[in-house]
Amino acid sequence: MTQKIITVQNISKKFKIPHTKITSLRDEIFSLFSTKTYEEFHALDDISLEINKGEFIGIVGKNGSGKSTLLKILAGIYSPDSGKISINGSISPFLELGVGFNGDLTARENIFLNGTILGIEETELKNKFDDIISFAELEKFVDTKVKTFSSGMYARLAFSVAIHADADIYLMDEVLAVGDISFQKRCIETLHSYKNKGKTIILVSHDLSQIKQHASRAILFENGKIVADDSPERVLSTYVQHSQIFESEHQLLITNVAIHKKDSSDELSTGDDISISWSLEGAIPHEIDFIIAIQDDNGAVLFATNTIHDTVTADPSLTTYTFDLKKVPLRGGIYFAEISVIDKQFRKVASIPYAGPFSISPPRKTRGSVDILYNWNVT
Amino acid sequence: MTQTGALIKQLVKTDFKLRYNSSVLGYAWSLLKPLLIFTILNFVFSKIFGVENPNYSLRLLTSIILWTFFSEGTTTGLHSIMNKAGILTKIKLPLWIVVFSSTIHIVITFVLNLIILGLFFVLYSFVPTLEDFLFFTIYSFCIYIIILGFSLAAAPLYVKYRDLHQIWEVLLLGGFYAAPIIYPMQLIPTEFHWLLQINPMTFILQHVQAVLFVDDFKFSIVPNFIYFGVLLLGFLTCIVIYRKYSQTILEEL
């Protein structure tokens, strides 16, 4: 039984950006008899959305597409011009690089202030205090004023406070834009474990691979409207298609991507034969070519090839395409595939980033960027 | 409800830490300020100008402490939302809690100032009656109502109009001289009394002084009722302004 935790009905939010901003009473008096001109900006345009308890939602879209405005409205900082919102649970927000800290207070004082604002009771806060500090890796700086913190330290502390609040909904805006890779990993893993505990997570991120890996559903914003609300795979494919300026008017999607061990469903390990399969949906051009790339979990391309150089002619009428990799020398870890479709004028007409992911296990005790099967003949 | 209480407690604590930098000396300074103003004014007016008035010094100190409560309270309240901008743009928090908390530590400072005032009363061997205490408390509470009302209305407006604090500073300076603080009301020609009566503090100061220091003072109910009525009306107006602006003001922080 799914339980609706957030219902958003037809909300709109307009910002009036005046040509000259009035910031004082003096300006207000002087401008009494002049006409005030302004630009209107539709940050959100008639958005409706339902979110169930336990969903991990990834929100993607370009800057200015309305993602952050929606989060601010959900957090109650902004109020919509029209429409209705109902939220059945407590919220812990992490908006635009941080919860609000006061620079003149120490880390300890800020934790107590913010923790209280987020609704953590004092005794609970005392119990959680050490966890918050150790998660942020700031044991040495407990009594240092946060204005002396680096942006990374600040963000770590802010995130740590936000996730230690025992909320039903976690609103996370660009959490992953700060901190080093290992901290980002811990953030996303913590959020993932929260999802398993039935918490609802709404994550705005430009890191598509993280959304692909962890979100159960993705939403794409464009110019204040929701243009796709579906599985992360399909939404990311649409996003990439919309954001790269495809010269073709074809609406083509790559779907049903599957990555598995050839002829078996066993777990993948180093040296296995791996098979990647996919389908095409939509307007398929008469002549197509494919590009396939394998990426690691940081997005670095490890291997790429295409049907043009390999002089393979793809049949546009197939229901399923497969690409077989033999004795793949990948180290234990998480990988993605990127599949793109090219038409006969070498124009990219569709692409799916971060397909998969697939994991290779277990890590073996070798070193280097690849892991090749080998034999020692030295005895 | 208990969480709201905990939140207010935490915000008041924060205000104390920020204002006095967690130092005892910083705190002592806030108590010293009205005393220093008193010392200077007392010297200038009773020694140099030789103002003849029974209990001039005690009158002056009492008025200065009440005025300081009013001016610090309204100034702190005016800045309360702007000072918490960093938090308010990130986490939803009812604005009135922020405004209300900012007035609390001013009240605490006021109460501590009263202890010092008490010491001066002992020093001048002046003993107020129980009735005096009661009236003093009522009028102090009136000042608090003005502070709270003003803060609720002005703090959101200050976000919109950033020159309000300069304007308020000038008005406070004007108000200080347009109130019976350094001089008794009788010194002012009656045709100018209306000018002083616009100042909401004049009525309170006049009455506190009369209750404490005028022996044959006759308390008349009607003007007091009118004053309380105006005060209540003003307070409600302030709440209306607060409600009008508090919804949208966060977008301008």
Contacts between the chains, C-beta under 8 A, distances in Angstrom:
chain1	res1	chain2	res2	distance
A	15	B	251	7.7
A	22	B	160	7.9
A	23	B	160	7.7
A	23	B	161	7.2
A	23	B	162	5.0
A	24	B	161	5.3
A	24	B	162	5.3
A	24	B	163	3.7
A	24	B	164	8.0
A	25	B	161	4.3
A	25	B	163	5.4
A	25	B	164	6.4
A	25	B	167	6.7
A	26	B	163	5.6
A	28	B	161	6.7
A	75	B	91	7.3
A	75	B	92	5.7
A	76	B	92	3.5
A	77	B	88	7.7
A	77	B	89	6.4
A	77	B	90	7.5
A	77	B	91	7.9
A	77	B	92	6.0
A	77	B	250	5.5
A	78	B	250	6.8
A	78	B	251	6.0
A	79	B	247	5.7
A	79	B	248	7.0
A	91	B	92	7.7
A	93	B	90	6.6
A	93	B	91	5.9
A	93	B	92	7.6
A	95	B	89	7.7
A	95	B	90	5.3
A	96	B	90	7.4
A	98	B	90	6.5
A	99	B	87	7.7
A	99	B	90	5.1
A	99	B	91	6.0
A	100	B	84	7.7
A	100	B	86	4.2
A	100	B	87	3.2
A	100	B	88	6.9
A	100	B	89	6.7
A	100	B	90	4.0
A	100	B	91	6.1
A	101	B	86	6.5
A	101	B	87	7.8
A	102	B	14	7.0
A	102	B	18	7.0
A	102	B	86	6.2
A	102	B	87	7.2
A	103	B	86	7.9
A	104	B	18	5.6
A	105	B	14	6.6
A	105	B	17	6.5
A	105	B	18	7.1
A	109	B	14	7.0
A	109	B	17	6.4
A	112	B	10	6.2
A	113	B	10	5.4
A	113	B	11	7.4
A	113	B	14	5.5
A	113	B	87	7.7
A	114	B	87	7.5
A	114	B	91	7.4
A	116	B	3	7.8
A	116	B	6	5.6
A	116	B	7	5.3
A	116	B	10	4.3
A	117	B	7	6.4
A	117	B	10	7.8
A	117	B	87	6.7
A	117	B	91	5.2
A	117	B	93	5.9
A	118	B	91	6.7
A	119	B	3	5.9
A	121	B	3	7.3
A	121	B	6	7.0
A	122	B	6	6.0
